[in-house]
């Protein structure tokens, strides 16, 4: 197996990556939305409602 970013051999501390830089690049892609996990056959109506969307702030 090689680093999924640069194809170099992985280092145990960063496995499956070869270095912190490649691990950080991969994380940045996930956080930016460049990577996503597909949802097969699900419509928006089938997804659970987000309890934080359109909710009134709680007052104490």
C-alpha distance matrix in Angstrom:
0.0 3.8 7.0 8.5 11.8 11.7 8.5 9.0 7.2 7.5 10.9 12.0 14.9 13.1 9.8 7.8 9.7 10.7 14.3 17.1 17.9 14.7 15.0 18.7 18.2 16.2 19.0 21.6 20.5 20.9 24.2 25.5 25.0 22.7 20.4 22.2 22.0 24.3 27.2 28.3 32.1 33.1 36.1 37.1 39.9 37.6 35.8 37.3 39.6 38.5 41.2 41.0 41.8 45.5 46.4 49.4 48.7 50.1 53.2 54.1
3.8 0.0 3.8 6.2 8.6 8.0 4.9 5.5 4.9 5.8 9.6 11.8 14.0 11.7 9.3 7.2 7.5 8.0 11.6 14.5 14.8 11.7 12.7 16.2 15.4 14.0 17.1 19.3 18.3 19.3 22.5 23.6 23.4 20.9 19.1 21.5 21.9 24.4 27.6 29.0 32.8 33.6 36.3 37.0 40.1 38.1 36.0 37.6 39.6 38.2 40.9 40.4 41.1 44.8 45.8 48.6 47.9 49.4 52.4 53.4
7.0 3.8 0.0 3.8 5.4 5.7 4.5 5.3 6.0 5.5 8.9 11.3 12.5 9.5 8.0 5.8 4.5 5.6 8.8 11.3 11.2 7.9 9.1 12.4 11.6 10.5 13.6 15.7 15.0 16.2 19.1 20.2 20.4 18.0 16.6 19.2 20.2 22.9 26.3 28.1 31.9 32.4 34.8 35.2 38.4 36.5 34.2 35.6 37.4 35.8 38.4 37.6 38.3 41.9 42.9 45.6 44.8 46.4 49.3 50.3
8.5 6.2 3.8 0.0 3.8 6.1 5.8 8.4 9.7 9.2 12.4 14.3 15.1 11.7 10.1 7.4 6.7 8.9 11.2 12.8 12.1 8.4 9.3 12.1 10.5 8.6 12.1 13.9 12.4 13.6 16.8 17.6 17.4 14.8 13.2 15.9 16.9 19.5 22.9 24.7 28.5 29.0 31.4 31.8 35.1 33.4 31.2 32.8 34.5 33.1 35.9 35.2 35.6 39.2 40.5 43.3 42.7 44.5 47.5 48.8
11.8 8.6 5.4 3.8 0.0 3.8 6.0 8.3 10.7 10.5 13.2 15.6 15.8 12.2 11.8 9.7 7.4 8.7 10.0 11.3 9.6 6.0 8.3 10.2 7.9 7.3 11.1 12.0 10.9 13.0 15.8 16.0 16.5 13.7 13.1 16.4 18.2 20.8 24.4 26.5 30.1 30.4 32.4 32.5 35.9 34.6 32.2 33.8 35.1 33.4 36.2 35.1 35.3 38.8 40.2 42.8 42.1 44.1 47.0 48.3
11.7 8.0 5.7 6.1 3.8 0.0 3.8 5.6 9.0 9.9 12.7 15.8 16.3 13.2 12.9 11.1 8.5 8.1 9.9 12.1 10.3 7.4 10.5 12.5 10.4 10.8 14.4 15.1 14.3 16.7 19.2 19.4 20.0 17.1 16.8 20.1 21.9 24.4 28.0 29.9 33.5 34.0 36.0 36.2 39.7 38.3 36.0 37.6 38.9 37.2 39.9 38.7 39.0 42.5 43.8 46.4 45.6 47.6 50.4 51.6
8.5 4.9 4.5 5.8 6.0 3.8 0.0 3.9 6.6 8.4 11.9 14.9 16.3 13.5 12.3 10.2 8.7 8.3 11.3 14.1 13.1 10.1 12.5 15.2 13.5 13.0 16.6 17.9 16.9 18.8 21.7 22.1 22.2 19.3 18.3 21.3 22.5 24.8 28.4 29.9 33.6 34.4 36.7 37.2 40.6 38.9 36.9 38.6 40.2 38.7 41.5 40.6 41.0 44.6 45.9 48.6 47.9 49.7 52.6 53.8
9.0 5.5 5.3 8.4 8.3 5.6 3.9 0.0 3.8 6.3 9.2 12.6 14.2 12.1 11.3 10.1 8.1 6.2 9.4 12.8 12.4 10.1 12.5 15.4 14.5 14.5 17.7 19.3 18.9 20.7 23.3 24.1 24.7 22.0 21.1 24.1 25.3 27.8 31.3 33.0 36.7 37.4 39.8 40.1 43.4 41.7 39.4 40.8 42.5 40.8 43.3 42.4 43.0 46.6 47.6 50.2 49.2 50.9 53.7 54.6
7.2 4.9 6.0 9.7 10.7 9.0 6.6 3.8 0.0 3.8 6.7 9.8 12.1 10.7 9.4 8.7 7.8 6.0 9.6 13.2 13.9 11.8 13.2 16.6 16.4 15.9 18.8 20.9 20.7 22.0 24.6 25.9 26.3 24.0 22.6 25.2 25.9 28.6 31.9 33.5 37.3 37.9 40.5 41.0 44.1 42.1 39.8 41.1 42.9 41.3 43.7 42.9 43.8 47.5 48.3 50.9 49.9 51.3 54.1 54.8
7.5 5.8 5.5 9.2 10.5 9.9 8.4 6.3 3.8 0.0 3.8 6.5 8.6 7.1 5.6 5.5 5.0 4.0 7.6 10.7 12.2 10.2 10.6 14.2 14.7 13.9 16.3 18.8 19.0 19.8 22.3 24.0 24.6 22.6 21.0 23.4 24.1 27.1 30.1 32.0 35.8 36.1 38.8 39.0 42.0 39.9 37.5 38.5 40.3 38.5 40.8 40.0 41.2 44.8 45.5 48.0 46.8 48.1 50.8 51.5
10.9 9.6 8.9 12.4 13.2 12.7 11.9 9.2 6.7 3.8 0.0 3.8 5.6 5.6 5.6 7.3 6.6 4.9 6.8 9.7 12.1 11.1 11.0 14.3 15.7 15.3 17.0 19.7 20.5 21.1 23.2 25.2 26.1 24.6 23.1 25.5 26.1 29.4 32.3 34.4 38.1 38.2 40.8 40.8 43.7 41.6 38.9 39.6 41.2 39.2 41.2 40.3 41.8 45.4 45.8 48.1 46.6 47.7 50.3 50.6
12.0 11.8 11.3 14.3 15.6 15.8 14.9 12.6 9.8 6.5 3.8 0.0 3.8 5.5 5.0 7.6 8.3 8.1 9.3 11.2 14.3 13.3 12.2 15.5 17.5 16.5 17.5 20.7 21.6 21.6 23.5 26.0 26.8 25.7 23.8 25.7 26.0 29.3 31.9 34.1 37.7 37.6 40.4 40.4 43.0 40.7 38.0 38.4 40.2 38.3 40.0 39.4 41.1 44.8 44.8 47.1 45.6 46.4 49.0 49.2
14.9 14.0 12.5 15.1 15.8 16.3 16.3 14.2 12.1 8.6 5.6 3.8 0.0 3.8 5.9 8.8 8.6 8.5 8.0 8.8 12.3 12.2 10.5 13.3 15.8 15.3 15.7 18.7 20.3 20.2 21.6 24.3 25.5 24.8 23.2 25.1 25.7 29.2 31.8 34.3 37.8 37.4 39.9 39.6 42.2 40.0 37.1 37.3 38.8 36.5 38.1 37.2 39.0 42.6 42.6 44.7 43.0 43.7 46.1 46.2
13.1 11.7 9.5 11.7 12.2 13.2 13.5 12.1 10.7 7.1 5.6 5.5 3.8 0.0 3.8 6.1 5.1 6.1 5.8 6.4 9.6 8.7 6.9 10.1 12.3 11.6 12.3 15.3 16.6 16.7 18.4 20.8 21.9 21.0 19.5 21.7 22.5 26.0 28.7 31.2 34.8 34.5 36.9 36.5 39.3 37.3 34.5 34.8 36.3 34.1 35.9 35.0 36.5 40.1 40.4 42.6 41.1 42.1 44.7 45.1
9.8 9.3 8.0 10.1 11.8 12.9 12.3 11.3 9.4 5.6 5.6 5.0 5.9 3.8 0.0 3.0 4.7 6.7 8.3 9.7 12.2 10.2 8.6 12.2 13.7 12.1 13.4 16.7 17.2 17.0 19.3 21.7 22.1 21.0 18.9 20.8 21.1 24.4 27.1 29.3 33.0 32.9 35.6 35.6 38.4 36.1 33.5 34.1 35.9 34.1 36.1 35.5 37.0 40.7 41.0 43.5 42.3 43.3 46.1 46.6
7.8 7.2 5.8 7.4 9.7 11.1 10.2 10.1 8.7 5.5 7.3 7.6 8.8 6.1 3.0 0.0 3.8 6.8 9.1 10.7 12.3 9.6 8.3 12.1 12.8 10.8 12.6 15.8 15.6 15.6 18.3 20.4 20.5 19.1 16.8 18.8 19.1 22.2 25.1 27.1 30.8 31.0 33.7 33.9 36.8 34.6 32.1 33.0 34.9 33.3 35.6 35.1 36.2 40.0 40.6 43.2 42.2 43.4 46.4 47.1
9.7 7.5 4.5 6.7 7.4 8.5 8.7 8.1 7.8 5.0 6.6 8.3 8.6 5.1 4.7 3.8 0.0 3.8 5.7 7.6 8.7 6.1 5.8 9.5 10.1 9.1 11.3 13.9 14.2 14.9 17.3 19.1 19.8 18.1 16.6 19.2 20.2 23.4 26.5 28.8 32.5 32.5 34.9 34.9 37.9 36.0 33.4 34.3 35.9 34.0 36.2 35.3 36.4 40.0 40.7 43.2 42.1 43.5 46.3 47.0
10.7 8.0 5.6 8.9 8.7 8.1 8.3 6.2 6.0 4.0 4.9 8.1 8.5 6.1 6.7 6.8 3.8 0.0 3.8 7.3 8.3 6.7 7.8 11.0 11.6 11.7 14.0 16.1 16.7 18.0 20.0 21.6 22.6 20.8 19.7 22.5 23.7 26.9 30.1 32.3 36.1 36.1 38.5 38.4 41.5 39.7 37.1 38.0 39.4 37.4 39.6 38.5 39.5 43.1 43.8 46.2 44.9 46.3 48.9 49.6
14.3 11.6 8.8 11.2 10.0 9.9 11.3 9.4 9.6 7.6 6.8 9.3 8.0 5.8 8.3 9.1 5.7 3.8 0.0 3.8 5.4 5.6 6.5 8.8 10.2 11.1 12.7 14.5 15.9 17.3 18.7 20.3 22.0 20.5 19.9 22.8 24.4 27.8 30.9 33.5 37.1 36.8 38.9 38.5 41.6 40.0 37.1 37.7 38.9 36.5 38.5 37.1 38.3 41.7 42.3 44.4 42.9 44.3 46.7 47.3
17.1 14.5 11.3 12.8 11.3 12.1 14.1 12.8 13.2 10.7 9.7 11.2 8.8 6.4 9.7 10.7 7.6 7.3 3.8 0.0 3.8 5.5 5.0 6.0 8.5 9.9 10.4 12.1 14.3 15.4 16.2 18.1 20.1 19.2 18.8 21.6 23.4 27.0 30.0 32.8 36.3 35.7 37.5 36.7 39.8 38.4 35.3 35.7 36.5 33.9 35.7 34.1 35.4 38.8 39.2 41.2 39.5 40.9 43.2 43.8
17.9 14.8 11.2 12.1 9.6 10.3 13.1 12.4 13.9 12.2 12.1 14.3 12.3 9.6 12.2 12.3 8.7 8.3 5.4 3.8 0.0 3.8 5.5 5.1 6.2 8.7 9.9 10.5 12.5 14.5 15.2 16.3 18.6 17.2 17.5 20.7 23.0 26.4 29.6 32.4 35.9 35.3 36.9 36.1 39.4 38.2 35.2 35.8 36.5 33.9 35.9 34.1 35.0 38.3 39.1 41.1 39.6 41.2 43.6 44.4
14.7 11.7 7.9 8.4 6.0 7.4 10.1 10.1 11.8 10.2 11.1 13.3 12.2 8.7 10.2 9.6 6.1 6.7 5.6 5.5 3.8 0.0 3.8 5.4 5.0 6.2 8.6 9.8 10.7 12.7 14.3 15.4 16.9 15.2 14.9 18.2 20.2 23.5 26.8 29.4 33.0 32.7 34.5 34.0 37.3 36.0 33.2 34.1 35.1 32.8 35.1 33.6 34.4 37.8 38.7 41.0 39.8 41.6 44.2 45.1
15.0 12.7 9.1 9.3 8.3 10.5 12.5 12.5 13.2 10.6 11.0 12.2 10.5 6.9 8.6 8.3 5.8 7.8 6.5 5.0 5.5 3.8 0.0 3.8 5.5 5.2 6.3 8.7 10.1 10.9 12.4 14.4 15.8 14.8 14.0 16.7 18.5 22.0 25.0 27.8 31.4 30.8 32.7 32.1 35.2 33.7 30.8 31.4 32.5 30.2 32.2 30.9 31.9 35.5 36.2 38.4 37.2 38.7 41.3 42.2
18.7 16.2 12.4 12.1 10.2 12.5 15.2 15.4 16.6 14.2 14.3 15.5 13.3 10.1 12.2 12.1 9.5 11.0 8.8 6.0 5.1 5.4 3.8 0.0 3.8 5.4 5.0 6.1 8.7 9.9 10.4 12.1 14.3 13.7 13.7 16.6 18.9 22.4 25.4 28.5 31.8 30.9 32.4 31.4 34.6 33.5 30.3 30.8 31.4 28.8 30.8 29.1 30.0 33.4 34.1 36.2 34.8 36.5 39.0 39.9
18.2 15.4 11.6 10.5 7.9 10.4 13.5 14.5 16.4 14.7 15.7 17.5 15.8 12.3 13.7 12.8 10.1 11.6 10.2 8.5 6.2 5.0 5.5 3.8 0.0 3.8 5.5 5.1 6.4 8.9 9.9 10.5 12.5 11.1 11.6 15.0 17.7 20.9 24.1 27.0 30.4 29.7 31.1 30.3 33.7 32.8 29.8 30.8 31.4 29.0 31.3 29.6 30.1 33.4 34.6 36.8 35.7 37.7 40.4 41.6
16.2 14.0 10.5 8.6 7.3 10.8 13.0 14.5 15.9 13.9 15.3 16.5 15.3 11.6 12.1 10.8 9.1 11.7 11.1 9.9 8.7 6.2 5.2 5.4 3.8 0.0 3.8 5.4 5.2 6.5 8.8 10.1 11.0 9.6 9.0 12.1 14.4 17.7 20.9 23.7 27.2 26.6 28.3 27.8 31.1 29.9 27.0 28.1 29.1 27.0 29.4 28.1 28.7 32.2 33.3 35.8 34.9 36.8 39.7 41.0
19.0 17.1 13.6 12.1 11.1 14.4 16.6 17.7 18.8 16.3 17.0 17.5 15.7 12.3 13.4 12.6 11.3 14.0 12.7 10.4 9.9 8.6 6.3 5.0 5.5 3.8 0.0 3.8 5.4 5.2 6.2 8.6 10.1 10.0 9.5 11.9 14.2 17.7 20.5 23.7 27.0 25.9 27.5 26.5 29.6 28.4 25.3 25.9 26.7 24.3 26.5 25.0 25.8 29.3 30.2 32.6 31.5 33.3 36.1 37.3
21.6 19.3 15.7 13.9 12.0 15.1 17.9 19.3 20.9 18.8 19.7 20.7 18.7 15.3 16.7 15.8 13.9 16.1 14.5 12.1 10.5 9.8 8.7 6.1 5.1 5.4 3.8 0.0 3.8 5.4 5.0 6.0 8.5 8.5 9.4 12.3 15.2 18.4 21.3 24.6 27.6 26.5 27.5 26.3 29.6 28.9 25.8 26.5 26.8 24.3 26.6 24.7 25.1 28.4 29.5 31.8 30.8 32.9 35.6 37.0
20.5 18.3 15.0 12.4 10.9 14.3 16.9 18.9 20.7 19.0 20.5 21.6 20.3 16.6 17.2 15.6 14.2 16.7 15.9 14.3 12.5 10.7 10.1 8.7 6.4 5.2 5.4 3.8 0.0 3.8 5.5 5.2 6.2 5.0 6.0 9.3 12.5 15.4 18.6 21.6 24.7 23.9 25.0 24.1 27.6 26.9 24.1 25.3 25.9 23.8 26.5 24.9 24.9 28.3 29.8 32.4 31.8 34.1 37.0 38.7
20.9 19.3 16.2 13.6 13.0 16.7 18.8 20.7 22.0 19.8 21.1 21.6 20.2 16.7 17.0 15.6 14.9 18.0 17.3 15.4 14.5 12.7 10.9 9.9 8.9 6.5 5.2 5.4 3.8 0.0 3.8 5.5 5.3 6.0 5.1 7.1 9.9 13.2 16.0 19.3 22.3 21.2 22.6 21.6 24.9 23.9 20.9 22.0 22.7 20.6 23.3 22.1 22.3 25.9 27.2 29.9 29.4 31.5 34.5 36.1
24.2 22.5 19.1 16.8 15.8 19.2 21.7 23.3 24.6 22.3 23.2 23.5 21.6 18.4 19.3 18.3 17.3 20.0 18.7 16.2 15.2 14.3 12.4 10.4 9.9 8.8 6.2 5.0 5.5 3.8 0.0 3.8 5.5 7.6 8.2 9.6 12.4 15.5 17.9 21.4 24.1 22.5 23.3 21.8 25.0 24.4 21.1 21.7 21.8 19.3 21.6 19.8 20.2 23.6 24.8 27.2 26.5 28.6 31.5 33.2
25.5 23.6 20.2 17.6 16.0 19.4 22.1 24.1 25.9 24.0 25.2 26.0 24.3 20.8 21.7 20.4 19.1 21.6 20.3 18.1 16.3 15.4 14.4 12.1 10.5 10.1 8.6 6.0 5.2 5.5 3.8 0.0 3.8 5.6 7.8 9.7 13.2 15.7 18.2 21.6 24.1 22.6 23.1 21.5 25.0 24.8 21.8 22.8 22.7 20.3 22.9 20.9 20.6 23.7 25.4 27.9 27.4 29.9 32.8 34.7
25.0 23.4 20.4 17.4 16.5 20.0 22.2 24.7 26.3 24.6 26.1 26.8 25.5 21.9 22.1 20.5 19.8 22.6 22.0 20.1 18.6 16.9 15.8 14.3 12.5 11.0 10.1 8.5 6.2 5.3 5.5 3.8 0.0 3.8 5.3 6.3 9.8 12.0 14.6 17.8 20.4 19.1 19.6 18.4 21.9 21.7 18.8 20.3 20.6 18.7 21.7 20.3 19.7 22.9 24.8 27.7 27.7 30.2 33.3 35.4
22.7 20.9 18.0 14.8 13.7 17.1 19.3 22.0 24.0 22.6 24.6 25.7 24.8 21.0 21.0 19.1 18.1 20.8 20.5 19.2 17.2 15.2 14.8 13.7 11.1 9.6 10.0 8.5 5.0 6.0 7.6 5.6 3.8 0.0 3.8 6.6 10.3 12.3 15.5 18.3 21.1 20.5 21.3 20.6 24.3 23.9 21.4 23.2 23.8 22.2 25.3 24.0 23.4 26.5 28.6 31.4 31.5 34.0 37.1 39.2
20.4 19.1 16.6 13.2 13.1 16.8 18.3 21.1 22.6 21.0 23.1 23.8 23.2 19.5 18.9 16.8 16.6 19.7 19.9 18.8 17.5 14.9 14.0 13.7 11.6 9.0 9.5 9.4 6.0 5.1 8.2 7.8 5.3 3.8 0.0 3.8 7.0 9.6 12.9 15.8 18.9 18.5 19.9 19.6 23.1 22.2 19.8 21.6 22.8 21.4 24.7 23.9 23.5 26.9 28.7 31.8 31.9 34.1 37.4 39.3
22.2 21.5 19.2 15.9 16.4 20.1 21.3 24.1 25.2 23.4 25.5 25.7 25.1 21.7 20.8 18.8 19.2 22.5 22.8 21.6 20.7 18.2 16.7 16.6 15.0 12.1 11.9 12.3 9.3 7.1 9.6 9.7 6.3 6.6 3.8 0.0 3.8 6.2 9.3 12.4 15.5 14.8 16.4 16.2 19.6 18.5 16.2 18.2 19.6 18.6 22.0 21.7 21.2 24.7 26.5 29.8 30.2 32.4 35.8 37.8
22.0 21.9 20.2 16.9 18.2 21.9 22.5 25.3 25.9 24.1 26.1 26.0 25.7 22.5 21.1 19.1 20.2 23.7 24.4 23.4 23.0 20.2 18.5 18.9 17.7 14.4 14.2 15.2 12.5 9.9 12.4 13.2 9.8 10.3 7.0 3.8 0.0 3.8 6.6 9.6 12.9 12.5 14.7 15.1 18.2 16.5 14.4 16.6 18.7 18.2 21.6 21.9 21.7 25.3 26.9 30.3 30.9 32.8 36.4 38.3
24.3 24.4 22.9 19.5 20.8 24.4 24.8 27.8 28.6 27.1 29.4 29.3 29.2 26.0 24.4 22.2 23.4 26.9 27.8 27.0 26.4 23.5 22.0 22.4 20.9 17.7 17.7 18.4 15.4 13.2 15.5 15.7 12.0 12.3 9.6 6.2 3.8 0.0 3.8 6.2 9.5 9.7 12.0 13.1 16.2 14.5 13.3 16.1 18.4 18.6 22.3 22.9 22.2 25.5 27.4 31.0 32.0 34.0 37.7 39.8
27.2 27.6 26.3 22.9 24.4 28.0 28.4 31.3 31.9 30.1 32.3 31.9 31.8 28.7 27.1 25.1 26.5 30.1 30.9 30.0 29.6 26.8 25.0 25.4 24.1 20.9 20.5 21.3 18.6 16.0 17.9 18.2 14.6 15.5 12.9 9.3 6.6 3.8 0.0 3.8 6.5 6.1 8.9 10.4 13.0 11.0 10.2 13.3 15.9 16.8 20.4 21.6 20.8 24.0 25.8 29.5 30.8 32.7 36.4 38.6
28.3 29.0 28.1 24.7 26.5 29.9 29.9 33.0 33.5 32.0 34.4 34.1 34.3 31.2 29.3 27.1 28.8 32.3 33.5 32.8 32.4 29.4 27.8 28.5 27.0 23.7 23.7 24.6 21.6 19.3 21.4 21.6 17.8 18.3 15.8 12.4 9.6 6.2 3.8 0.0 3.8 5.7 8.9 11.5 13.6 11.5 11.9 15.3 18.1 19.6 23.2 24.6 23.7 26.7 28.6 32.3 33.9 35.7 39.5 41.7
32.1 32.8 31.9 28.5 30.1 33.5 33.6 36.7 37.3 35.8 38.1 37.7 37.8 34.8 33.0 30.8 32.5 36.1 37.1 36.3 35.9 33.0 31.4 31.8 30.4 27.2 27.0 27.6 24.7 22.3 24.1 24.1 20.4 21.1 18.9 15.5 12.9 9.5 6.5 3.8 0.0 3.8 6.5 9.9 11.3 9.4 11.0 14.5 17.3 19.4 22.9 24.7 23.4 26.0 28.0 31.8 33.7 35.6 39.3 41.7
33.1 33.6 32.4 29.0 30.4 34.0 34.4 37.4 37.9 36.1 38.2 37.6 37.4 34.5 32.9 31.0 32.5 36.1 36.8 35.7 35.3 32.7 30.8 30.9 29.7 26.6 25.9 26.5 23.9 21.2 22.5 22.6 19.1 20.5 18.5 14.8 12.5 9.7 6.1 5.7 3.8 0.0 3.8 6.6 8.0 6.0 7.2 10.9 13.5 15.7 19.1 21.0 19.8 22.3 24.2 28.0 30.0 31.8 35.5 38.0
36.1 36.3 34.8 31.4 32.4 36.0 36.7 39.8 40.5 38.8 40.8 40.4 39.9 36.9 35.6 33.7 34.9 38.5 38.9 37.5 36.9 34.5 32.7 32.4 31.1 28.3 27.5 27.5 25.0 22.6 23.3 23.1 19.6 21.3 19.9 16.4 14.7 12.0 8.9 8.9 6.5 3.8 0.0 3.8 5.3 5.2 6.9 10.6 12.3 14.7 18.1 19.9 18.1 20.2 22.5 26.2 28.5 30.5 34.2 36.9
37.1 37.0 35.2 31.8 32.5 36.2 37.2 40.1 41.0 39.0 40.8 40.4 39.6 36.5 35.6 33.9 34.9 38.4 38.5 36.7 36.1 34.0 32.1 31.4 30.3 27.8 26.5 26.3 24.1 21.6 21.8 21.5 18.4 20.6 19.6 16.2 15.1 13.1 10.4 11.5 9.9 6.6 3.8 0.0 3.8 5.4 5.4 8.5 9.3 11.5 15.0 16.4 14.4 16.5 18.9 22.5 24.9 27.1 30.7 33.5
39.9 40.1 38.4 35.1 35.9 39.7 40.6 43.4 44.1 42.0 43.7 43.0 42.2 39.3 38.4 36.8 37.9 41.5 41.6 39.8 39.4 37.3 35.2 34.6 33.7 31.1 29.6 29.6 27.6 24.9 25.0 25.0 21.9 24.3 23.1 19.6 18.2 16.2 13.0 13.6 11.3 8.0 5.3 3.8 0.0 3.8 5.6 7.9 8.7 11.9 14.7 16.8 14.9 16.5 18.6 22.2 24.8 26.7 30.3 33.1
37.6 38.1 36.5 33.4 34.6 38.3 38.9 41.7 42.1 39.9 41.6 40.7 40.0 37.3 36.1 34.6 36.0 39.7 40.0 38.4 38.2 36.0 33.7 33.5 32.8 29.9 28.4 28.9 26.9 23.9 24.4 24.8 21.7 23.9 22.2 18.5 16.5 14.5 11.0 11.5 9.4 6.0 5.2 5.4 3.8 0.0 3.8 6.5 9.0 12.1 15.0 17.5 16.3 18.4 20.0 23.7 25.9 27.5 31.2 33.7
35.8 36.0 34.2 31.2 32.2 36.0 36.9 39.4 39.8 37.5 38.9 38.0 37.1 34.5 33.5 32.1 33.4 37.1 37.1 35.3 35.2 33.2 30.8 30.3 29.8 27.0 25.3 25.8 24.1 20.9 21.1 21.8 18.8 21.4 19.8 16.2 14.4 13.3 10.2 11.9 11.0 7.2 6.9 5.4 5.6 3.8 0.0 3.8 6.4 8.8 12.0 14.3 13.5 16.1 17.5 21.2 23.2 24.8 28.5 30.9
37.3 37.6 35.6 32.8 33.8 37.6 38.6 40.8 41.1 38.5 39.6 38.4 37.3 34.8 34.1 33.0 34.3 38.0 37.7 35.7 35.8 34.1 31.4 30.8 30.8 28.1 25.9 26.5 25.3 22.0 21.7 22.8 20.3 23.2 21.6 18.2 16.6 16.1 13.3 15.3 14.5 10.9 10.6 8.5 7.9 6.5 3.8 0.0 3.8 6.4 8.9 11.7 11.6 14.2 14.9 18.5 20.3 21.6 25.3 27.6
39.6 39.6 37.4 34.5 35.1 38.9 40.2 42.5 42.9 40.3 41.2 40.2 38.8 36.3 35.9 34.9 35.9 39.4 38.9 36.5 36.5 35.1 32.5 31.4 31.4 29.1 26.7 26.8 25.9 22.7 21.8 22.7 20.6 23.8 22.8 19.6 18.7 18.4 15.9 18.1 17.3 13.5 12.3 9.3 8.7 9.0 6.4 3.8 0.0 3.8 6.1 8.8 8.2 10.4 11.3 15.0 17.0 18.6 22.3 24.8
38.5 38.2 35.8 33.1 33.4 37.2 38.7 40.8 41.3 38.5 39.2 38.3 36.5 34.1 34.1 33.3 34.0 37.4 36.5 33.9 33.9 32.8 30.2 28.8 29.0 27.0 24.3 24.3 23.8 20.6 19.3 20.3 18.7 22.2 21.4 18.6 18.2 18.6 16.8 19.6 19.4 15.7 14.7 11.5 11.9 12.1 8.8 6.4 3.8 0.0 3.8 5.5 5.6 8.8 9.4 13.0 14.5 16.2 19.9 22.4
41.2 40.9 38.4 35.9 36.2 39.9 41.5 43.3 43.7 40.8 41.2 40.0 38.1 35.9 36.1 35.6 36.2 39.6 38.5 35.7 35.9 35.1 32.2 30.8 31.3 29.4 26.5 26.6 26.5 23.3 21.6 22.9 21.7 25.3 24.7 22.0 21.6 22.3 20.4 23.2 22.9 19.1 18.1 15.0 14.7 15.0 12.0 8.9 6.1 3.8 0.0 3.8 5.7 7.9 6.9 10.3 11.6 12.8 16.5 18.9
41.0 40.4 37.6 35.2 35.1 38.7 40.6 42.4 42.9 40.0 40.3 39.4 37.2 35.0 35.5 35.1 35.3 38.5 37.1 34.1 34.1 33.6 30.9 29.1 29.6 28.1 25.0 24.7 24.9 22.1 19.8 20.9 20.3 24.0 23.9 21.7 21.9 22.9 21.6 24.6 24.7 21.0 19.9 16.4 16.8 17.5 14.3 11.7 8.8 5.5 3.8 0.0 3.8 6.4 5.6 8.6 9.3 11.3 14.9 17.5
41.8 41.1 38.3 35.6 35.3 39.0 41.0 43.0 43.8 41.2 41.8 41.1 39.0 36.5 37.0 36.2 36.4 39.5 38.3 35.4 35.0 34.4 31.9 30.0 30.1 28.7 25.8 25.1 24.9 22.3 20.2 20.6 19.7 23.4 23.5 21.2 21.7 22.2 20.8 23.7 23.4 19.8 18.1 14.4 14.9 16.3 13.5 11.6 8.2 5.6 5.7 3.8 0.0 3.8 5.5 8.9 10.6 13.4 16.8 19.8
45.5 44.8 41.9 39.2 38.8 42.5 44.6 46.6 47.5 44.8 45.4 44.8 42.6 40.1 40.7 40.0 40.0 43.1 41.7 38.8 38.3 37.8 35.5 33.4 33.4 32.2 29.3 28.4 28.3 25.9 23.6 23.7 22.9 26.5 26.9 24.7 25.3 25.5 24.0 26.7 26.0 22.3 20.2 16.5 16.5 18.4 16.1 14.2 10.4 8.8 7.9 6.4 3.8 0.0 3.8 6.6 9.3 12.3 15.4 18.8
46.4 45.8 42.9 40.5 40.2 43.8 45.9 47.6 48.3 45.5 45.8 44.8 42.6 40.4 41.0 40.6 40.7 43.8 42.3 39.2 39.1 38.7 36.2 34.1 34.6 33.3 30.2 29.5 29.8 27.2 24.8 25.4 24.8 28.6 28.7 26.5 26.9 27.4 25.8 28.6 28.0 24.2 22.5 18.9 18.6 20.0 17.5 14.9 11.3 9.4 6.9 5.6 5.5 3.8 0.0 3.8 6.4 8.8 12.1 15.3
49.4 48.6 45.6 43.3 42.8 46.4 48.6 50.2 50.9 48.0 48.1 47.1 44.7 42.6 43.5 43.2 43.2 46.2 44.4 41.2 41.1 41.0 38.4 36.2 36.8 35.8 32.6 31.8 32.4 29.9 27.2 27.9 27.7 31.4 31.8 29.8 30.3 31.0 29.5 32.3 31.8 28.0 26.2 22.5 22.2 23.7 21.2 18.5 15.0 13.0 10.3 8.6 8.9 6.6 3.8 0.0 3.8 6.3 8.9 12.5
48.7 47.9 44.8 42.7 42.1 45.6 47.9 49.2 49.9 46.8 46.6 45.6 43.0 41.1 42.3 42.2 42.1 44.9 42.9 39.5 39.6 39.8 37.2 34.8 35.7 34.9 31.5 30.8 31.8 29.4 26.5 27.4 27.7 31.5 31.9 30.2 30.9 32.0 30.8 33.9 33.7 30.0 28.5 24.9 24.8 25.9 23.2 20.3 17.0 14.5 11.6 9.3 10.6 9.3 6.4 3.8 0.0 3.7 6.4 9.7
50.1 49.4 46.4 44.5 44.1 47.6 49.7 50.9 51.3 48.1 47.7 46.4 43.7 42.1 43.3 43.4 43.5 46.3 44.3 40.9 41.2 41.6 38.7 36.5 37.7 36.8 33.3 32.9 34.1 31.5 28.6 29.9 30.2 34.0 34.1 32.4 32.8 34.0 32.7 35.7 35.6 31.8 30.5 27.1 26.7 27.5 24.8 21.6 18.6 16.2 12.8 11.3 13.4 12.3 8.8 6.3 3.7 0.0 3.8 6.5
53.2 52.4 49.3 47.5 47.0 50.4 52.6 53.7 54.1 50.8 50.3 49.0 46.1 44.7 46.1 46.4 46.3 48.9 46.7 43.2 43.6 44.2 41.3 39.0 40.4 39.7 36.1 35.6 37.0 34.5 31.5 32.8 33.3 37.1 37.4 35.8 36.4 37.7 36.4 39.5 39.3 35.5 34.2 30.7 30.3 31.2 28.5 25.3 22.3 19.9 16.5 14.9 16.8 15.4 12.1 8.9 6.4 3.8 0.0 3.7
54.1 53.4 50.3 48.8 48.3 51.6 53.8 54.6 54.8 51.5 50.6 49.2 46.2 45.1 46.6 47.1 47.0 49.6 47.3 43.8 44.4 45.1 42.2 39.9 41.6 41.0 37.3 37.0 38.7 36.1 33.2 34.7 35.4 39.2 39.3 37.8 38.3 39.8 38.6 41.7 41.7 38.0 36.9 33.5 33.1 33.7 30.9 27.6 24.8 22.4 18.9 17.5 19.8 18.8 15.3 12.5 9.7 6.5 3.7 0.0
